[in-house]
Amino acid sequence: MTILTLGSLTWSRALDHPDLLAPSTAAAIAAWAVDEPAVADAVLVAPIDPAMSDTAALTEAYALPPAASANCVLVAGKREGDERIAAAVVRATTRADVNNAVKRLLDVRKASFLPMDRAVEESGMEYGGITPVGLPDGYRVLVDARVVAPDDEAGDVVVLGSGIRGSKLALPGALLARAPWVEVVEGLAIG
């Protein structure tokens, strides 16, 4: 049953399709739905061609507004030998301000993108599908305020990775803002 009209994708309740989610993403959605029942019906998933998981290809292939998608990048830095890791989530029409905002929020001298092999191994997710939903404990999840605010093109919904390349999540930005692991940050993105 389709319960969202966004692009040409067929959206269904994510909890009904754990096969379209990374195991940690499915577990996080299920746990979140226990604490906030609206999650069960509001977090949706749609299958996609894995070759179309990158934002530009996804937008073109499935007629999505560019601002509907949010990218999640994993960033790390050290302070006094202590490594600090965060996910930075920004609208696809912007980019994460890693050198200023993320570095400042992590309180590190230098912030760098987590190497692909390490990001995949530690997150348990596929590269190109990494999502802020179901990341390891200890990772901060920094979400730019523009991701959770309604957008003129995308409306109230934000499209995220599902943990695998073969699907995407969609949920209201306001709901993402209420996720217990999310920190909404003004000025996390540039552009």
Buried (B, 14 or more C-beta within 10 A) or exposed (E): EEEBEBBEBEBBBBBEBBEBBBEBBBBBBBEBBEEBEEBBEBBBBBBBEEEBBEBEBBBEBBEBBBBBBBBBBBBBBBEEEEEBBBBBBBBBBBBBBBEEBBBEBBEBEEBBEBEEEEBBEBBBBBEBBBBBBBBEEEBBBBBBBBBBBEBEEBBEBBBBBBBBBBBBBBBBBEBBBBBEBBEBBEEBBBE
